[in-house]
Amino acid sequence: MVKHKVPGLKLGGGKGKWVFGALVVLALVLIVKAPIEAAAFGKSVFGAIDTAATSVVTFFNSF
């Protein structure tokens, strides 16, 4: 039987892992303490990403 490894998130060691963990904890605290503001922030971030992606696609479709 063949065993397949599932690729995971490899952050390395040291400071990178610590910073990533701190950002995750900070995001969770924000979501728990102020869920409405966190939802509004998330919506605005994903809206900005959507706008940027749409602009790039429109630019390349113009060729």
C-alpha positions as CSV (number, residue, x, y, z in Angstrom):
1,M,0.0,0.0,0.0
2,V,1.3,3.4,-0.9
3,K,1.4,6.1,1.8
4,H,0.9,9.7,0.7
5,K,2.1,12.6,2.7
6,V,-0.2,15.5,3.0
7,P,1.8,18.7,2.5
8,G,1.5,21.0,5.5
9,L,2.4,24.5,6.4
10,K,6.1,24.6,7.1
11,L,7.2,27.8,8.8
12,G,10.7,26.8,9.7
13,G,11.8,27.5,13.2
14,G,12.5,30.4,15.5
15,K,11.1,33.8,15.0
16,G,8.9,33.0,11.9
17,K,6.9,30.5,13.8
18,W,6.6,32.8,16.8
19,V,5.3,35.7,14.7
20,F,2.8,33.5,12.8
21,G,1.5,32.2,16.1
22,A,1.2,35.7,17.6
23,L,-0.7,36.9,14.5
24,V,-3.1,33.9,14.8
25,V,-3.7,34.6,18.5
26,L,-4.2,38.3,17.8
27,A,-6.8,37.5,15.1
28,L,-8.6,35.2,17.4
29,V,-8.7,37.7,20.3
30,L,-10.0,40.4,17.9
31,I,-12.8,38.0,16.7
32,V,-13.8,37.1,20.2
33,K,-13.6,40.6,21.7
34,A,-15.2,42.5,18.7
35,P,-16.9,40.2,16.3
36,I,-18.8,42.9,14.4
37,E,-15.7,45.0,13.8
38,A,-13.7,41.9,12.8
39,A,-16.4,41.0,10.3
40,A,-16.4,44.5,8.9
41,F,-12.6,44.4,8.6
42,G,-12.6,41.0,6.9
43,K,-15.3,42.1,4.5
44,S,-13.4,45.2,3.5
45,V,-10.1,43.2,3.1
46,F,-11.8,40.6,0.9
47,G,-13.6,43.4,-1.0
48,A,-10.2,45.1,-1.7
49,I,-8.7,41.7,-2.9
50,D,-11.8,41.2,-5.1
51,T,-11.4,44.7,-6.6
52,A,-7.7,44.2,-7.3
53,A,-8.3,40.8,-8.9
54,T,-11.0,42.2,-11.1
55,S,-8.8,45.1,-12.2
56,V,-6.0,42.7,-13.1
57,V,-8.3,40.4,-15.1
58,T,-9.9,43.4,-16.9
59,F,-6.4,44.7,-17.7
60,F,-5.3,41.4,-19.2
61,N,-8.6,41.0,-21.1
62,S,-8.1,44.3,-22.8
63,F,-5.2,42.8,-24.9
